[in-house]
């Protein structure tokens, strides 16, 4: 499913928080994703290539591809279904905002 199809209409709830990075970023991301299965409400990850998405986050991508000294950005988005009173679409976005902090966003639709 394309992202444009996933994000139809506006979100009805956004939950965001900063998380201190105490371990390497790849392990922290894997821990966050693994903990989704332990929350009270069932969470189903729609994306099938989760390990590739985590690897891409770990490697990052240049802010400016033309500049060899460009800062690397680290960001990922996963499509989720969260089962609340009914099955809801959601997006988990994680961005590295400093050398020791992640911004974690859950968007519910």
HUWONOR-V83491 format. One record per residue. PHI is phi in whole degrees, -180 to 180 (* if undefined). Layout:
# HUWONOR-V83491
<<PHI> <PHI>>
This chain:
# HUWONOR-V83491
<<*> <-72> <-61> <-63> <-77> <-70> <-102> <-87> <80> <-89> <-71> <-102> <-155> <-126> <-119> <-132> <-156> <-94> <-129> <-71> <-89> <-105> <-125> <-66> <-62> <-64> <-66> <-62> <-63> <-61> <-63> <-61> <-66> <-64> <-71> <-61> <-75> <-104> <-76> <-59> <-88> <-63> <-125> <-117> <-85> <-81> <-63> <-92> <-104> <-59> <-66> <-65> <-64> <-65> <-62> <-63> <-60> <-62> <-70> <77> <-144> <-69> <-62> <-128> <-65> <-79> <-102> <-66> <-98> <-64> <-69> <-87> <-100> <-127> <-150> <-146> <-136> <-123> <-89> <-132> <-114> <-118> <-96> <-102> <-70> <-152> <-72> <-118> <-77> <-150> <-128> <-106> <-121> <-128> <-131> <-84> <-102> <-159> <-65> <-133> <-146> <-118> <-102> <-113> <-124> <-114> <-111> <-107> <-118>>
